[in-house]
Amino acid sequence: MIISMITVLNSLKNKLLSLVFCLILLNSGIAIAQQELIIAANQTEHYLPLLEGKKIGIVVNATSVIYKNHSYTHLVDSLINHDITIKTIFSPEHGFRGNADAGEKVHDGIDPVLGLPIVSLYGSKRKPTSEQLEALDLVLFDIQDVGVRFYTYIATLQLVMQACAENNVPLIILDRPNPNAGYIDGPVMKKQHRSFLGMNEIPLVYGMTIGEYALMVKGENYLEVDQELDLTVIPLKNYTHQTPYHLPIKPSPNLPDDQAIALYPSLGLFEGTNVNAGRGTSHQFSRFGASFLDKNYFDFSYTPKPNKGSKHPKEEGKTCFGRDLSSIQEPHKVTLKWLIEAYQNSLDQSSFFLTSSFTRHSGSELLQDQIIKGLSEAQIRMSWESDINQFKSIRKKYLLYP
């Protein structure tokens, strides 16, 4: 009887301790959530001392800003105001001002406002040359990413890291939140299909900030160079991977709002097909359609026309039948149902996929084959599990935030 009572008391004691521990964790999470998120660019006290007296190159675009009192200052302007010597601006896809179309080559030049040389990393070259780096003491990288493998800013980051390592130039990254950081999902890139749309064997959505991603690229030797990279990441304050984040500046011309960014992992796969994913409208990546989809099945239609960021959209001038997703709840996962639905209700399945492009976007030849064979979304998702779990074990080594 006494032994039984002791067992019960010990059990209650353990449950009470577990409850207290859970409350501590919960309160810690609430405390972080209630504190103001501070991006690295705003933490000038941490990186300006590292730049003073140095000749720097800076990898930036329209999103590279410091926020204060509901207004913002571009990082380049801030650095100039602090007498930091900027020798070169390196610009990614869409250009320094963020006006170029997806896939449109961006040329070198002189910025007419700043008078600084612009070196394009999305033109004839995608990696800084030794000649472009030899006059620099360090490179500063600050670009807003959206956490999707085929979004090319992380490819630019990796090539900049590689060039800096090869030329013994230190690299500083100012970290920014990832609006799709709350989950890990999608097919994993296979090594033989690596391209600028996916340089590493990672899932379509990888759940890391750009700073964490850089630490993984270095730590796992994805750079494939013998030289050690001198890398510094200035972290975010008061951030977790579950922290909701609204991007006040669109990261590229065809991601205009939070809905498009949330749907981009799923609808971005349409880029490897002949289906229009909203380009040429004001609802890019919040709708899809094509003239060859069955109008008796789809009750929504629209007509893509040339606009800013899409000079020649797919299905230009044609009535497209499909889905309007601009008001649905954000999925917070990679969803294949719209891609499968479009394929199954295509009047021309033989020309639905742009096979080479779709392979680069999906990361392997498997997904196209699975859809053609009629596998369900649940069956396809099961085929991702092993690769995703393997990636998670790598990812956790480089996380800066809970």
C-alpha positions in Angstrom: 0.0 0.0 0.0 2.8 2.4 1.0 4.8 1.5 -2.2 1.7 2.1 -4.3 1.2 5.5 -2.8 4.8 6.4 -3.3 4.5 5.4 -7.0 1.4 7.5 -7.4 3.1 10.5 -5.8 6.2 10.1 -7.9 4.0 10.0 -11.0 2.2 13.2 -10.0 5.5 14.8 -9.3 6.9 13.9 -12.7 3.7 15.2 -14.4 3.9 18.5 -12.4 7.6 19.0 -13.4 6.7 18.3 -17.1 3.8 20.8 -16.9 6.1 23.5 -15.4 8.7 22.8 -18.1 6.1 23.2 -20.8 4.9 26.4 -19.3 8.4 27.8 -19.2 8.9 26.9 -22.9 5.5 28.4 -23.8 6.2 31.6 -21.9 9.6 31.9 -23.6 8.0 31.6 -27.0 5.4 34.2 -26.1 8.1 36.5 -24.9 10.0 36.2 -28.2 6.8 36.7 -30.1 5.8 39.8 -28.2 9.2 41.5 -28.7 9.8 43.5 -31.9 11.5 41.6 -34.7 14.7 43.5 -35.6 16.3 42.7 -39.0 20.1 42.6 -39.2 20.2 45.7 -41.5 18.7 47.7 -38.7 21.5 46.6 -36.3 24.0 49.1 -37.6 26.0 48.9 -34.3 27.0 45.3 -35.2 28.2 45.7 -38.7 29.3 49.3 -39.3 32.5 48.8 -37.2 33.3 45.9 -39.5 33.0 48.1 -42.6 34.8 51.3 -41.4 38.0 52.0 -43.4 37.3 49.2 -45.8 36.6 49.2 -49.6 33.5 47.1 -50.0 31.3 45.5 -52.6 27.7 45.1 -51.8 25.2 42.5 -53.1 21.8 44.2 -52.9 18.5 44.9 -54.7 15.3 46.9 -54.0 14.6 44.9 -50.8 17.9 45.9 -49.1 16.5 48.5 -46.8 16.6 49.7 -43.1 13.2 50.2 -41.6 12.5 53.0 -39.1 9.2 54.6 -38.0 7.2 53.1 -40.9 9.6 54.4 -43.5 12.8 53.0 -44.9 16.2 53.9 -46.1 18.1 51.9 -48.7 21.2 50.2 -47.3 23.4 51.8 -49.9 22.2 55.3 -48.9 22.7 54.4 -45.2 26.3 53.2 -45.8 27.2 56.3 -47.8 25.8 58.5 -45.1 28.1 56.7 -42.6 31.1 57.4 -44.9 31.5 53.7 -45.9 33.4 53.3 -49.1 31.3 51.3 -51.6 33.3 50.4 -54.7 30.9 48.1 -56.5 27.2 47.2 -56.3 26.5 43.6 -57.4 22.9 43.0 -58.5 21.0 39.7 -58.7 18.1 38.6 -61.0 15.6 41.5 -61.6 18.4 44.0 -61.2 19.5 46.5 -58.5 16.2 48.4 -58.8 14.1 45.2 -59.1 12.5 46.1 -62.4 13.7 43.4 -64.8 11.5 40.5 -65.8 12.1 37.0 -64.6 14.8 35.4 -66.6 15.7 38.7 -68.3 19.4 39.4 -68.6 20.6 42.4 -66.6 23.5 44.4 -67.9 26.4 46.1 -66.2 26.3 49.8 -65.9 26.5 52.9 -63.8 23.6 53.8 -61.5 22.3 57.2 -62.6 21.4 58.3 -59.1 24.3 57.0 -57.1 27.0 57.2 -59.8 28.3 53.8 -58.6 29.2 50.9 -60.9 26.6 48.1 -61.1 28.0 44.6 -61.8 25.2 42.2 -62.9 25.2 38.7 -61.5 22.3 37.8 -63.9 23.8 38.6 -67.3 26.8 37.3 -69.1 28.3 36.2 -65.8 26.6 35.0 -62.6 29.6 35.0 -60.4 31.9 37.8 -59.4 35.3 37.6 -61.2 38.7 37.8 -59.5 39.2 41.2 -61.2 36.0 42.5 -59.8 37.0 41.4 -56.3 40.7 42.2 -56.2 40.1 45.9 -55.2 37.7 44.9 -52.3 38.4 44.3 -48.7 35.1 42.6 -48.1 31.7 41.9 -49.6 28.3 42.6 -47.8 25.2 40.6 -48.8 21.7 41.8 -48.0 18.8 40.5 -50.1 15.3 39.4 -49.0 14.7 35.8 -49.9 11.4 33.8 -49.9 12.7 30.3 -48.9 11.9 28.4 -52.2 14.7 26.4 -53.9 14.1 27.7 -57.4 14.0 31.4 -56.3 17.4 32.4 -57.6 18.7 34.7 -54.9 20.2 31.7 -53.0 22.0 30.6 -56.1 23.5 34.1 -56.4 24.4 33.9 -52.7 26.2 30.6 -53.3 28.2 31.8 -56.2 29.2 35.0 -54.3 30.3 32.8 -51.4 32.4 30.7 -53.8 34.0 33.7 -55.4 34.8 35.2 -52.0 36.4 32.0 -50.8 38.5 31.6 -54.0 39.8 35.2 -53.7 40.2 35.3 -49.9 37.6 38.1 -49.5 35.5 38.1 -46.3 31.8 38.0 -46.7 29.2 39.5 -44.3 25.5 38.5 -44.5 22.8 40.6 -43.0 20.0 38.1 -42.2 16.4 38.6 -43.0 13.3 36.6 -42.1 12.0 33.9 -44.5 8.2 34.2 -45.0 8.1 30.5 -45.8 10.3 29.4 -42.9 7.6 27.6 -40.9 7.7 24.3 -42.7 9.9 22.0 -44.8 8.3 20.3 -47.8 8.5 19.3 -51.5 10.7 17.1 -53.6 14.5 17.2 -52.9 16.8 18.3 -55.7 18.8 15.4 -57.2 22.5 16.0 -57.8 22.4 15.3 -61.5 19.8 18.0 -62.1 21.5 20.9 -60.3 21.2 24.2 -62.0 20.7 27.9 -61.2 17.2 26.9 -60.1 18.6 24.5 -57.5 22.3 24.2 -56.7 22.0 21.8 -53.7 20.2 18.7 -52.7 17.5 20.5 -50.6 13.7 20.3 -50.6 11.6 22.8 -52.6 10.9 24.6 -49.3 13.8 24.3 -46.9 12.8 26.3 -43.8 15.9 28.4 -43.2 16.7 32.1 -43.3 19.3 33.2 -45.9 21.9 33.5 -43.1 21.2 30.0 -41.9 21.3 28.7 -45.4 24.7 30.3 -46.0 26.1 28.6 -42.9 24.9 25.3 -44.3 26.4 25.9 -47.7 29.7 26.6 -46.1 29.5 23.9 -43.4 28.5 21.1 -45.8 31.1 22.2 -48.4 28.5 22.9 -51.1 31.0 25.5 -52.3 33.3 22.7 -53.6 36.4 24.9 -53.1 39.6 24.2 -51.2 39.8 27.7 -49.6 38.1 28.5 -46.4 35.4 31.2 -46.6 35.7 34.0 -43.9 31.9 34.3 -43.3 30.0 36.4 -40.8 26.2 36.4 -40.3 24.6 39.2 -38.5 21.5 37.5 -37.0 17.9 38.7 -36.5 16.7 39.6 -33.1 13.5 38.3 -31.5 12.8 35.8 -34.4 11.7 32.2 -34.6 10.9 30.2 -37.7 7.2 30.5 -36.8 7.3 34.3 -36.6 4.9 35.7 -39.2 6.5 38.2 -41.5 4.9 40.6 -43.9 7.3 41.8 -46.7 6.7 45.5 -47.0 8.6 45.6 -50.3 7.9 42.9 -52.9 11.0 40.8 -53.4 10.6 40.6 -57.2 8.2 42.0 -59.8 5.9 38.9 -59.8 5.5 38.3 -56.1 3.3 41.3 -55.2 1.9 40.3 -51.8 1.8 37.8 -49.0 -0.6 35.5 -50.8 1.6 35.2 -53.8 4.6 34.5 -51.7 2.7 31.8 -49.7 1.4 30.1 -53.0 4.7 30.5 -54.8 6.1 27.1 -53.8 3.1 25.4 -55.3 2.2 27.5 -58.3 5.9 28.1 -59.1 5.9 24.5 -60.4 3.7 25.8 -63.3 6.8 27.6 -64.5 7.9 24.3 -65.9 4.7 23.8 -67.9 2.8 25.7 -70.6 0.2 26.9 -68.0 0.2 30.6 -67.0 0.6 31.2 -63.3 -0.8 34.7 -63.2 2.0 36.5 -65.0 0.6 39.3 -67.1 -2.1 40.1 -64.5 -2.1 41.9 -61.1 -2.5 38.5 -59.3 0.8 36.8 -60.1 1.1 33.4 -58.5 -2.4 33.7 -57.0 -4.1 32.2 -60.1 -3.4 29.8 -62.9 -4.9 29.0 -66.2 -4.4 28.2 -69.9 -6.4 28.3 -73.1 -6.0 24.5 -73.4 -7.5 23.7 -70.0 -11.1 22.5 -70.1 -13.5 25.5 -69.9 -16.3 23.1 -69.0 -14.4 22.1 -65.9 -12.9 25.4 -64.8 -15.3 28.3 -64.1 -12.7 31.1 -63.8 -11.1 32.8 -66.7 -8.7 35.7 -67.4 -6.5 37.1 -70.2 -2.7 37.7 -69.6 -1.4 40.9 -71.0 2.1 42.5 -71.0 2.8 44.4 -67.8 5.6 45.5 -65.5 7.7 42.4 -64.8 6.2 40.3 -67.6 6.7 41.7 -71.0 5.6 38.5 -72.7 3.6 36.3 -70.4 2.6 32.8 -71.3 -0.7 32.6 -73.1 -0.5 36.3 -73.9 -3.8 37.7 -75.2 -5.5 34.3 -74.8 -8.5 33.5 -72.6 -7.2 31.2 -69.9 -9.4 28.9 -67.9 -8.3 27.9 -64.4 -8.5 28.9 -60.7 -8.5 32.1 -58.8 -6.6 31.5 -55.5 -6.2 35.1 -54.4 -8.7 34.7 -51.5 -8.0 31.1 -50.2 -6.3 30.4 -46.9 -2.5 30.3 -47.2 -1.6 26.6 -47.5 1.7 26.6 -45.5 2.8 23.5 -47.5 3.7 22.5 -51.0 0.3 21.7 -52.6 0.2 19.6 -55.8 -3.6 19.5 -56.2 -3.8 22.4 -58.6 -0.9 21.0 -60.8 -2.6 17.6 -60.9 -6.0 19.1 -61.5 -4.7 21.2 -64.4 -2.9 18.2 -66.0 -5.9 15.9 -65.7 -8.2 18.6 -67.2 -5.8 19.6 -70.0 -7.1 19.2 -73.6 -3.5 18.7 -74.7 -1.6 16.6 -72.1 1.2 15.8 -74.5 2.4 19.4 -74.5 1.5 20.2 -70.9 5.0 19.8 -69.5 8.1 21.7 -70.6 10.1 18.6 -69.6 13.6 20.1 -69.2 12.3 23.2 -67.3 9.9 21.2 -65.2 12.8 18.9 -64.1 14.9 21.9 -63.1 12.0 23.3 -61.1 10.9 20.1 -59.4 14.5 18.8 -58.9 14.1 15.5 -60.6 12.4 13.6 -63.4 10.2 11.7 -60.9 7.4 14.2 -60.2 6.4 14.6 -63.9 6.4 10.8 -64.3 4.2 10.5 -61.1 1.7 13.0 -62.3 1.5 11.4 -65.8 0.9 8.0 -64.2 -2.0 9.3 -62.2 -0.5 9.0 -58.7 -2.4 10.9 -56.0 -0.9 13.8 -54.1 -0.8 11.6 -50.9 1.2 8.9 -52.8 3.6 11.5 -54.3 4.2 13.1 -50.9 5.1 9.8 -49.4 7.9 9.5 -51.9 9.5 12.7 -50.5 9.6 11.6 -46.8 13.0 9.9 -46.7 14.9 12.6 -48.5 13.2 15.4 -46.4 14.1 13.6 -43.1 17.7 13.3 -44.2 17.8 17.0 -45.1 16.3 17.9 -41.7 19.2 16.2 -39.9 21.6 18.3 -41.9 19.6 21.5 -41.5 19.4 21.4 -37.7 23.2 21.8 -37.4 23.0 25.4 -38.8 19.9 26.9 -37.2 20.3 30.3 -35.5 16.7 30.5 -34.3 14.2 28.2 -32.6 
